[in-house]
Amino acid sequence: MPKRTVKPSQTARLLNHGPTVLVSSRHRERDNLITLAWTTPVSIDPPMVAIAIAPGRYSHELIARSRAYVINVPASGLLSAVWYCGTRSGRNGDKFQGARLTRSASAIVDAPRVAECFAHIECRVVKAPSVGDHTLFVGEVVSAAVEREAFDGRLRLRRPFHTLHHLGGSEFLTSAGTRLVAP
């Protein structure tokens, strides 16, 4: 089968990464949410997860100062909120309020969970190297929680727990194979 050349800047869209997530952070009473598609486990022992954020983002500032974040896993039904949080800056307003999401207390870190999400991974930053035009915040997992029906040792990707996967622009694919376009 013939192949075509792809620009190196487009290669991230060739990889099947994990679900699109909402990462919450807090520093000095200011909360924020950022939509991210670039997350990955990087260690099992100790458990660590990394997120990549560009330095100009408000969440970058909050996480760099607080050294903590929560990865919240939304189901596909939260596409509008995910899109809202990914297309606005928290410097200009409260994304929880704007996206109609509910803050809930985290078990350990001082950053809120998103109550509407079905899974939460609380992390404390252990390293934050600059990698090109992003910072890779490597966080040790200090607490995690998930809806009982969504997890039996592996994600049970069935309704209502279908995850969102960003394809670029406003296009997403659910873990059930449904193509969605953000509003």
N, C-alpha and C positions, 0 to 999 in steps of 0.2 A: 504494500500500500504506500503511495507517495506521501512524503512528509513536506511540511513547509517550515521555513525558518521563523522563529519567534524572537522578538526582541528580549534581551536578558531582563529588562525591567518588567516583563510580563510573566516571568517564570513562576512567581508566587501563585498565580492563578491556575497553574498546571497541577499543583499539589493538592491532594485531598486532605485538607487539614481538619481539625476537630470542629465542633459546633461554634457558631457565633455566640458570644457570651456578653453579659453586662458585668463590667468590673466596677465595683463600688470602692470608694476611698473616703477618708475623712482626715482633715487636719484643722485643728483649732476651730471646732464647731462648724466647719464648712464641709458639706458632703458633695460628692459628685458621682456621676455614672458615665462610663464610656463604653461604647460598643466596640468589641474587638473580635477579629477572626484569627489573629495570630496568638495562639496560646498552645502550649505543649508541655506534657510531662517531661522532665529532664532527669529524674532520679526516683528510684523506688525506695532506697534505704540510705539516707532519710528521704521521705517523700517530698519531692519538689516539683513545682510547676512554674514555667516561665511565661511571661507576657511581654509583648513588644509594643512600645508606645513612643511616638515621636516627641522630642523634647518640647515642642511648642504647645502641646496639649495641656489643658488645665489639670487633668488627672495625673499627668506626669509630675507636675509640681507637687500635688498633694501626696502622691505615693513616695516621691523622693524625700519629702519632709517627714512623713509619718512612718515610713518604712513598713507599711502594711496595706493589704488589699483583700477584697473578697471577689472570687469568681462566682458569678451567679449564672446558672444555666437556665435560659428561658425555653419554654415550649414554643412551637411554631405559632400558636395563637397570640403570642405577644409581638408579632412582627411590627405592628405600628409603634409600639413603645421602643423596640430595638432600633427601628429606623430613626425615631425622634432623638434618642440618646446618641446616635451616631452622626447626626447632622446638625447638632447645635452645640454651643459651648456652654459649659457650666459657669464660666465667668460672668455670663449674661443672665443667669437665672437658675432656678431650682429645677433640675431635670426630673427629680422624683415627682414633683408637683406637675410639671409640664407633660410628662409621660403618663401621669395618673398611676404611679407605682407607689407601693407602701414600703416604708422603712421598717425593718424589724431588727431586733438586737442580735448581734453576733455572739457566739459562745465565748470567744477569746479576744479577737482583735477589736480595736476601736474604729471600726468602719461598719456601716450598716449592711445587712443582707437585704435583698429585694424579695419581699414576702411572696410575690406572685411567681417567682422562679421555683423550679422543682428540685434544684440542687444548689448547694453552696460550698465553696472551698475557701477557707480562710487561710491566708498566707502572711508570713513575716518575711520581709526582704532580707536575703543573705548576701546577694551580689547584685550589682547593677552596672554591668559593662555597657559601654557605647558600642554598638555594632552598626556601622554605616550611619544611616540617618535616623536610627531608632536607639532607644535604650532597652536592653533586655533585663527586665526586673525578674530575677530568679527568687522565688518565694518558697520557703519551707512550709509545708502544709501543717498547720497546728490544730485544725478542726475541720470536719466536713459533715454535711448532713444532706439527706436526699429523701424524697417522698418514698414511702415503703413500696408502693405499687410500681415505682419506676426502676427499682434496682434489686436484683437478686444475686449480687456479686458481679453482674454485668448490667449495663443499661438495657432496659427493656423498652426498646424504641417502638412503642405502640401508642395509639391514642390514649390519653392526651399528651403524651411525652415525646412527640416527634420534635427533634431538634432542627435548628435552622443552620444552613451552610451558605456562606456568602459566595456568590459567583462573580461579583464585580458589579459596580454601579448599584442600581436598586434591585438587582436580581438575586434571589435566594432559591435554594432547593431544600426541601424538608427531608428528613431521614426516611420518610415514606416514599420519596421520589416525586413529590409534587413541586412544580416550579411556581414560585410566588414572586410578585413584583411589589415592592414597598410603595405605600401611598405617597 
